[in-house]
Amino acid sequence: MNTRWSREDVRELLEIEETAAWFDYLQVTRDAPEPCYSDVELWAWSRLCGRLNSIRARRAELVPVA
């Protein structure tokens, strides 16, 4: 079975992935205990930035070549 995704489908999946990344960040930082919040937040921010960079790179591949 050959499944082809349209650009719109891929864009929508990337938007869902971006939203999930932000929600993960919020959940991790909200659940962090007070004494180690700064360490957890730094780790969570770094992870979020990595995920967002990956999503941006994949989104850039969708731009049609002129």
C-alpha positions in Angstrom: 0.0 0.0 0.0 1.5 3.3 -1.1 0.4 6.2 1.1 1.1 9.7 -0.2 0.6 12.7 2.2 -0.5 16.0 0.7 1.4 19.2 1.7 -1.6 20.3 3.7 -1.6 17.0 5.6 2.0 17.3 6.4 1.6 21.0 7.5 -1.2 20.0 9.8 0.8 17.1 11.3 3.7 19.5 11.9 1.3 22.0 13.6 0.1 19.2 15.8 3.6 18.2 16.7 4.5 21.8 17.5 1.5 22.2 19.8 2.4 18.9 21.5 6.0 20.2 22.0 4.7 23.3 23.8 2.3 21.4 25.9 5.1 19.0 26.9 7.2 22.0 27.9 4.4 23.5 30.0 3.6 20.2 31.7 7.2 19.5 32.6 7.8 23.0 34.0 4.5 23.1 35.9 5.2 19.7 37.5 8.7 20.6 38.5 9.3 20.8 42.2 10.2 24.3 43.5 13.8 23.5 44.6 14.9 22.3 41.1 12.6 24.3 38.9 15.4 26.3 37.3 17.3 23.1 36.3 14.1 21.5 34.9 13.1 24.6 33.1 16.5 25.0 31.4 16.4 21.3 30.3 12.7 21.6 29.1 13.5 24.9 27.2 16.5 23.3 25.5 14.4 20.2 24.5 11.6 22.5 23.2 14.0 24.5 21.1 15.4 21.4 19.6 12.0 20.1 18.7 10.9 23.4 17.3 14.1 23.6 15.2 13.4 20.2 13.8 9.8 21.1 12.9 11.0 24.3 11.2 13.5 22.4 9.1 10.8 19.9 8.0 8.4 22.8 7.3 11.1 24.5 5.2 11.3 21.4 3.0 7.6 21.8 2.1 8.2 25.2 0.5 7.9 24.8 -3.3 11.0 25.5 -5.2 10.5 28.5 -7.5 
